[in-house]
Amino acid sequence: MNDDENAAKKRRTLRSTASTSTSSLATGTTTRPVTTAVKRDSLAAELERDPQFSAARRRQRTQLFTNTVSHASLERQLLQAQTSRVDIETKLREKEVQIERLERDRRHFADKEKEEREAREREQEERAAEKKRTDAELKSLRAQFDNLQEEFADLQSVHSQRMLSSTQEVSQLRALNTSFTSQVDRLSADLDSSQAIASSRLDIINSLQDQFDELQAAKDTWMQRTNEESDMGVVREELKKQAEYHRKLEGTNAKLTSEVTILRDRQTSVEVLREQNRSLELKLQYTESLRDKVAQLEAELEASRTEREQWASNQAQSSSSLPSTPSRNAAPTISQTQTLTQLRLQHASLLEEHGSTLASLRTLESTNASLSDHLSSSATQIKQLQETIRELGSTARKADTRVHLAEREVEFLQALVKSYESEEVQKEETTRDERDVGRIKELESLLSEYKSTLDSITTAPPSPSKPSRETLDQLAQLRSELEECQKENTQHIETIDKLEQELFELSGEIAGGRHVPPGKRILQLADNPEQQWFDLRQATMDKLREENSALLKRLHDLESSLPSANTTTATTDESSPNGDGGLVPRASYDLLQSSLATLEQTLAQKEKRLLRLQQVFTSKSAEFRDAITSILGVKLAFYPNGQVRLTSIFDLDASFVFQSTGSSGNGGSGVGGNNVKMQLVAQGEGGPQDLPSMMQYWIENEQCLPGFMASVTLECYEKAKMSGAGDPNTSV
């Protein structure tokens, strides 16, 4: 209570002194004006002279600092607890997943053991039943063995009887064999004579066939010569026509390529003009904004000039109305000395506060550095966790793709197995064909053996006897069989060629993935990427064919009109520049129009994207400026010449203009570069009172622009707070 009473008394004394000073000023004892801000600063200095009041403020600041430090430590502990809780939860989830996996494995093994037990019991039952069956079969086989032994004894007795009878039959057959050999010798002699006759007739037929072949070859050569002479004449005429046609096509191709280059140059010039138009529009917008700013600044300048003129006129009137007192102005008054002492006390208190604020600033910077380190470490941990999550996701996707590939391989192998089965079925048919081929080869070998035996016989028959009817029939039968075998051989060779061709075609289809096995049907979507690609290719091919046909038609028209009207080509070209007789066909023009439309569409899409990016950039830059304004307490304004203007939100007159002096490579626009240094080039009219001393200390001595701006912001904040407008943020 005593402290409060003393403080109240001191406030009363200060107010009385202030009232005396104002009364002296009102009487005209001095000409020096004293503002209300000086009264409030002197009052604050007098209040802060009190040691108890300053100690209470120090205690309040220390308590606030300890509260912030404890709050930061508690937040750090809370973050550590949250991270530990997240780690424990992840470990708990991993344990639960592991328990579920183990439980699943246990159930799987239990089911597997149960199935094995059931299979073992089933096998034991089957083994017992099979043993019973084998015992019964063994008994039956033993009985059969006894019966077979009895039958064997009976068969031995029968065999002995048969041997006696067979010896008698063999003796009889030997006698018959001797008689048959004599008959075979006689028949072989008849066969030799008939074969000699057949060989002589074959020689006659071969000679006639050779003569026929010679005549046929002569006829073919004569016909070929006549055909070649007629064909060469046609070919020469056709070659001449094709050469002329090729020259005309080259001329039209050169004309069309020149026109295409001209159109492309026009398109590029149009694009350049569009880009220039956009840049000019942007410059126009910027100049309009500059015009608005210039008009605003001119209005502010006019208002400031009028205010200065009014102030000068008022000052002149007040100086003319007041009497001159040179004797009193010579010596300082009591009020001046009092204000000087008050200002000195205020300066000392401000220096003390400046030191305390510097200490608190250093502590806050250290805590900020530790927090930034912790934040960077946590950010690295988050990135590592995200990378592990991405790796796990990639491994999962790879496993899924492997599963899909394995399923596709299984389906492909199943299809191959079915195709192999079908080929085996076909091979069974080919084995039959191979049997027939083997039979044919055996018959051919027999025929070659017969021919060799006939050639080896040199002795002629003693007397050409007429062959018997049986030998002729056998010979005719052998010839018919030989012809049938040759026909079958040719048929089999044709089927083999067809199968080889089909196999060659199917190998290409199988390699391309277009082969459909028999008995299978492949379903696909009507609108799939492959179909889209084929449709697009077909559409382009149709357009090119249409253009080619139009060009050929135009070329044919020009060829037809060229020999008849050599002198009137210029007039016909001038008379029909846009009709069907023009140089460029309609199909080519349509193709160019479609390509131009697609290019314009892509250009419009890119312009839309650029506009969206510009909108996003403007919104993000505005958010960035708002964030800097709310955090640092200054407004930023970037100019095209590389200058940056900073304005305090607590004092709009306190503005500073900086310009880069480093080598950023962008001509001053790279403010955030590592090698860029900013230099103060201009300042506003407002700002704190000791601004020159701040500039000398922070800029000239320390060369620290952030410290200068921080001190200016702090002074402007204190000034706005002391002005009595309530909350500085709300006043601004």
HELIX and SHEET records of a PDB file:
HELIX    1   1 ASN A    2  THR A   27  1                                  26    
HELIX    2   2 THR A   36  ARG A   49  1                                  14    
HELIX    3   3 PRO A   51  SER A  321  1                                 271    
HELIX    4   4 PRO A  326  ASN A  329  1                                   4    
HELIX    5   5 ILE A  334  SER A  456  1                                 123    
HELIX    6   6 ARG A  469  GLY A  512  1                                  44    
HELIX    7   7 PRO A  529  SER A  561  1                                  33    
HELIX    8   8 THR A  569  SER A  575  1                                   7    
HELIX    9   9 ARG A  586  LEU A  632  1                                  47    
HELIX   10  10 LEU A  691  MET A  694  1                                   4    
HELIX   11  11 MET A  695  GLU A  702  3                                   8    
HELIX   12  12 LEU A  705  MET A  722  1                                  18    
HELIX   13  13 PRO A  728  SER A  731  1                                   4    
SHEET    1   A 4 VAL A 634  PHE A 638  0                                        
SHEET    2   A 4 GLN A 643  SER A 648 -1                                        
SHEET    3   A 4 SER A 655  SER A 660 -1                                        
SHEET    4   A 4 MET A 678  GLN A 683 -1                                        
END                                                                             
